[in-house]
Amino acid sequence: MTDLIKSAENTCTICPISALSKHLCALTDRLSRWFDHHLHDLAPIFLRLLLAYEFGEAGLEKLHGENWFSDLNFPFPFCLLPADLNWSLSTGLEIIAPIALILGFMIRFFSAALMMLTVVAIAAVHWPAEWHSLAEL
């Protein structure tokens, strides 16, 4: 059976479908090899862009919105700071950190700062309002 297929491929030199299928197979093979060599470099970039979009959107919303932090109980040591300062710090971080993530500038520092911001947001805003117990997580 394979000899029949090979002979059909050899005899059909003017068939456009055969030439197109060979070209597509070669193209997919080249794309596969390119992704194998470069995907490990691209994956962190896509993750950084996703995080930059999410935090940047939240920062711009805070920048153009009103301060609603005055009614919140922040965890220590952020409870020692005034609500206006907490608002300014979170707004500034949510605007500056996405820019740094996109540019690849101090990624570990800004990632750690955004993780801390997220933990504080969970403790001060999201946990009391939306989750009543650990089992609901």
C-alpha positions in Angstrom: 0.0 0.0 0.0 2.8 2.4 0.8 4.5 1.6 -2.5 1.2 2.7 -4.3 1.2 6.0 -2.4 4.9 6.6 -3.1 4.4 5.9 -6.8 1.3 8.2 -6.9 3.4 10.9 -5.3 6.2 10.5 -7.8 3.9 10.4 -10.9 1.7 13.3 -9.9 4.3 16.2 -10.4 1.9 18.7 -11.9 -0.9 18.1 -9.4 -1.4 21.4 -7.5 -3.0 19.6 -4.5 0.1 17.5 -4.0 2.4 20.4 -4.2 0.2 22.4 -1.8 0.0 19.6 0.7 3.9 19.3 0.7 4.2 23.0 1.1 1.8 23.1 4.0 3.5 20.2 5.7 6.9 21.9 5.4 5.4 25.1 6.7 3.8 23.5 9.7 7.1 21.6 10.4 9.0 24.9 10.3 6.5 26.6 12.6 6.7 23.7 15.0 10.5 23.9 15.2 10.3 27.7 15.6 7.8 27.4 18.5 10.0 24.7 20.1 13.0 27.0 20.1 11.3 30.3 21.0 8.2 29.5 23.1 10.0 29.4 26.4 11.1 33.0 25.7 7.6 34.1 24.7 5.6 32.6 27.6 6.8 35.1 30.3 6.1 38.0 27.9 2.5 36.9 27.5 2.0 36.5 31.2 3.6 39.9 31.9 1.3 41.5 29.3 -1.8 39.9 30.9 -0.8 41.0 34.4 0.0 44.5 33.1 -3.4 44.8 31.5 -5.3 43.7 34.7 -3.4 45.8 37.1 -3.1 48.8 34.8 -6.9 48.8 34.3 -7.4 48.8 38.0 -4.9 51.6 38.5 -6.6 53.8 35.8 -10.0 53.1 37.4 -8.6 54.3 40.8 -6.9 57.3 39.1 -10.2 58.5 37.7 -12.4 57.4 40.6 -13.0 58.5 44.1 -11.2 57.3 47.2 -13.3 54.5 48.8 -10.5 53.3 51.1 -11.7 55.3 54.1 -14.2 52.7 55.2 -11.8 49.7 55.0 -9.8 48.0 57.7 -6.4 47.3 56.4 -4.1 44.7 57.8 -1.0 45.7 59.8 1.2 47.8 58.9 -1.1 49.4 56.3 -3.6 50.2 59.0 -1.1 52.7 60.4 -1.2 54.8 57.2 -4.0 57.2 56.3 -6.6 56.0 53.8 -5.5 58.8 51.3 -1.9 57.6 51.4 -3.0 53.9 50.9 -5.1 55.1 48.0 -2.2 57.0 46.4 0.2 54.1 47.0 -2.0 51.5 45.4 -3.0 53.7 42.5 0.7 54.6 41.8 1.8 51.0 42.1 -1.0 49.8 39.8 0.0 52.4 37.2 3.8 52.2 37.4 4.2 48.4 37.9 2.4 47.4 34.6 4.6 49.8 32.7 7.7 48.2 34.3 6.4 44.7 33.6 5.9 45.5 29.9 9.3 47.0 29.6 10.9 44.2 31.6 12.3 46.6 34.2 12.8 45.2 37.8 10.3 42.5 37.1 10.9 40.6 40.4 10.5 43.7 42.5 7.3 44.9 40.9 5.9 41.4 40.8 6.5 41.0 44.6 4.9 44.4 45.2 1.9 43.5 43.1 1.6 40.2 45.1 1.7 42.1 48.3 -1.0 44.5 47.0 -3.1 41.6 46.0 -2.8 40.0 49.5 -3.8 43.3 51.1 -6.7 43.7 48.7 -7.9 40.2 49.6 -7.6 40.8 53.3 -9.1 44.3 53.3 -11.7 44.3 50.5 -12.5 40.9 49.0 -12.5 38.6 52.0 -14.9 40.5 54.2 -17.3 41.3 51.4 -17.5 38.1 49.4 -16.2 35.2 51.4 -17.7 34.2 54.7 -15.6 31.2 55.4 -12.5 29.4 54.2 -14.7 26.6 52.8 -16.3 29.1 50.3 -12.9 29.6 48.6 
